[in-house]
Amino acid sequence: MKIYQKVLMVVAALSLGLLFVFPMWKIYLKAPQYPEGLELHIWVNKLGGSSESVLQNFNILNHYIGMEPIHAESFAELKFMPYIVIAFMVTGVLVGLIGRKKLVLGWSGMLMVAGAAGILDFYLWLVKFGTNLDPKAAIKVPGMTYIPPLLGNKQLLNFEALSLPALGSLGIFLAISLSLVVYYFSLKNKTVTRGVSSGKVLV
């Protein structure tokens, strides 16, 4: 691998640091009680919102429909995900320094698998909270579940929910995209080298 490709691979790995600067995902909720809307932020290591009272207000609304309270302590993922991200950053930098294209492809593939597993876990989390309802809830609709959308907009009775990736997810997108670009150009390097060694000029 050429120097610029190694540098690009290091940049790809360090892009994951955006997960510690910005939230990964945002869930917006509008309800008659909160016409201005509530904005829940899901980080790689914590839960938050556009204000300190957002999580409390989410739980107040959830209480009426029988959903469990949402607390960061309830999710083991928030405890070990930061270490997974750091591991990917460190190994990605090492891959860039070593400069082997097979390692680049392996790192990209593992990151894609980890990202897919994270999305699946998030969806199962939404299903768990949206279907495991308290039968003694103040608002009960037979057969009704309250699973927020994984992506996009959804109407839940008089609640309007919108779920979208946040800026932290851009770090994962950049890491995968840049590493695949590095792998592609490393393949081009090999093709050009073979062409030169055989006395042919390849464009």
N, C-alpha and C positions, 0 to 999 in steps of 0.2 A: 504493500500500500504506500502511496505517496504521502508526503508530509501534510498536504492540505486535507487529505482524506482522514488521516489520523486526527487532525485538529477538529474536523467536522464530527468525527465520532465522539470525541471528548465533549464537544458542545452538545451533542445529542444526549449524552448521559447526564450532563449538568442541567439540561432543560427540565429534568424531573424535579429540580429544586423549586420550580414554580408551585408544586403541590404544598410546599410549606409556607408560601407567601400568599396564595389565594385559595379560596374554597374550591373543591372538586365539582360540587353540584349545588344547585339552588332549587328550592321548592317554594313557589309563590301560592298563597292561599287567600282568597277573598271570601268574605262571609258578611251577612247583614250586620253582625256585631262589630266587624272590623272592615268598613267600606274602603279604608285606605290600603288594606291588604297587609299580609304578614309574609315575611321573607326568611325562610329557614336556610341556613348555610351548612353544608356538610363538608368538613375538612378531612384531611387524611388522618388527623389525630384528635378531632374534637367536633362538637356541634355548636353552632352559633346562629346569629341572625343579624338583621340590619339594625337592631337595637337590643339592649340587654333583656328586655321583657318578652322578646319574640318566642322563645322556647316555652316560657310560662303560659303565654297566650295560646300557643298551639295545644298545650296540654289541657287548657281550660275547654277549648272547643272539642278536643278528643274525648274528654270526660263525658260530655253530653251524649255522644254517640257510642260510648262504651269502649273506646280504644285505650290501650295501655298508655301510661305516661311515657314520654320520650326523654331518656336521660343518656348522656354519653357513657355513663358507667355500665349501661345495659349491653353495650356492644364491645365484645372482645376484639373485634376487628380494628377498632380505633387505637388499641394498645399495641398491636404488632404490625399494623400497616406501615407506620413510619420506618421501622427497621427494614421492611421489605424494600421500600423506596430507596433508602440509603444503600442497601446491598446492591440494587440495580445501578445506582449512581457510581459506586466504587468499582464494580465489575465492568461497567461500561467504559470508565476511564482506563482501566487496565487493558481492556480489549483494544481501545484506541491506541494505547502505547505499544502493545504487542504488534498490532497491525496485520492480523490474519483475517481474511475475508470470511472463512468458515465460522470463526468466533463471532464476527459481526452478525452474520445471519442467525446463529444460535441465540445470541443476545436479543435480537429483534423478535425472534419467534417466542422466546420465553416471556418477553415483555407483553406481546400480544395475548398470550395465554393468560398471563396474570391480569391483564386488563379485562379480558372476557370473563374471568372468574370473579373479578370485582363487580362487574355489571350484574352477573347472575346473583351474587350475594346481595346486592342492593335490591334487586327485584324480589328475592325471597323475603328480604326484610320488609318491603312494602306489603307483600301478601300477608305476612304474619301479623302485622299491625292492623291491616285492613279487614281481616277476616276473624281474628281472635277477639270477639267483642263480648263485653260484659252483658249478660242477659238482663241485668237490673238497670241498664242505662236509661236515662230520661227520654231519649229519642230512640224508638225502636221501629224499624220497618221490616216486616217479614221477608226473608230472602235477600235483604239488602246488604251489600258489603261496601267497604270504603277504601278500596285499594287505589292509592294515588297513581297517576301515570308514571311509567318509567321515563318516558320522553314525550313531551307535548302537553296538550290541554285535556282536561276531563271534568265533567260536571258530576258532582256527588250531592244529590238533593239540592239544597240551596248553597252548597259550597262549590267554588270554582277553583280547581287546582291546576297549576302549571309547573312542569318539571323540566329543567334545562341544565346542560353542562355549564360550569362556571370556568373562570380563567385558569384555575389549577389544572383542569383537564387538557388545556392547551399544551402543558408540559409533556403529557403522555403522547399526544398527537405529534408534537415536534420530535420527541425522542424516537418514535417509531419511524416517522417519515425520513428524518435525517439519516438514521442508521441504514435504512433501505437504500437511500441515495448513495451512501458510502459503499454499500455492497455492490450496487449496480456499476458504479465507476471502477471498483476494483476488478470486476469482471471485464470491463472494457480495457483495463490496463493489460490483463492477461492476453486478450485477443490481439491487441496491438503488438505485444511482445512476441507472440507466436508468428505474427505476420512479418515482422522485421527479421526474425531469426531464419525464416524460410525464404527471405529475399523478396517478399511481396510488400507492397505498400497498401495498407488497409485504411479506409476512411470510415 
